[in-house]
Amino acid sequence: MPNVRVLRFNYVYWARHDYRHWYQFGWVPVTVYAMNLPGFLAGRSLLTPLTIYAGQTSDYKELALNIANFPKFLQLAFPTAVLDHYELLKRGLMVLTCLILLAGFWYLRRLDLTPQRFLVVATWSFWTRTMFLPSMHDRYSYFVMVMLALVALLDRRMIGVALVSIGISTVLYLRYLLNADAAIDLWPLAIIQIINYCGFTAGTFLHPQPEYLHSFR
């Protein structure tokens, strides 16, 4: 799943900048399928790397698993409605995610994607997917936490966002490891994480490149 997220964002970036590099994306399916070779030898379909997420949403029948995001908030706030309208909500969340990403990329199309902004927008893109897509769990957010840590090193405004997000991710992992579902309530964590995401989004779009953002160069 992280590979798919990176690929989607890079397509958007290269489409706006330099078509000469499109051939490099040919290595993506090669490496993905090479890493899945043991599964293919064990009898899995060649389409499995592309369909496994869709299968997960059908198998678990939950808007969210062990993660603090918007679907988890809906699941805990309106449990009966979520159970009764799971398929409708699942598709609705997928559409909502696409609309948010399209709106964000449309807004950013007039801006120059500097190396700094590239990192910030990529992080926002990945976080948007784990924040709104259905059937996410904590492992999907680990890559986002790494990206947030990198952003915090470059932009001091994001240190608090990164610390809160990494702290919540750590609590969620401990909740899973210690089988402490009853002891740790995900509802307040989901609210905090949603507010945290909104703060990061505001920083990404309203003030995308502060004067104290260090340079990669």
Steps between C-alpha positions, in 0.01 A plus 500: 500500500774759572648423156165574338471830691845613391432401139175698485658815636805474274279466193336830589837665558670380183194575287541865600874521452697273271359224281848374422510315831183296447703199388638475854159393624549176311716385788210530744297196384823307453607549862147451639457169320854389583432549872176301467664209319470260802127564508463430129697177538260403780207539262382860539361678197709750307226754572534461878737800549237718334186352659608416854371827649160461332487146639579627847204738498274208411649253751497710817180699443625778729548865415822505704709257701766598755550858382399853600343657189174636363337161422584382853332812638186420297513136605514585871263798490229331291550121539150395397487721192846382391396134527179559308658704220855362483519454122360847432737664750797303367444625147421847625829520689692389192333772294562756776871410508530546124320834513725631780813395310375650174412826673842512666694430182286747305580770755871418488521491120585871491786460749853392424574168668836576659677211677363622834146536376523166323565328834220686679241441226598135466455457876159667482405274210593181685337616824177588317471142382546347846275766653197442275519164322298214656647188662831663591701376799801631693765348275381709206591814695862409582632644174310823571666524842845472341409771250366726776826463691692614193265795449543602866877512451450755222204699630480588870125563475448129441691371804184493712303330222767233462532438875124464548464268200796281594377489859154384393654244263713363786195473727310315228784253452524438874123454506542222246807341659357499852149407390375809682193575290281563803758714680571745215205684347557585134223761478692790663818396316312512171373852573849620595650347187234656275572844651872433459451410133298817444781705653753336271274561201469868590878527529544325166260716300472834680870546584683243285853635530593712805819702504666272752452186292850366449621406154600157376762661281 
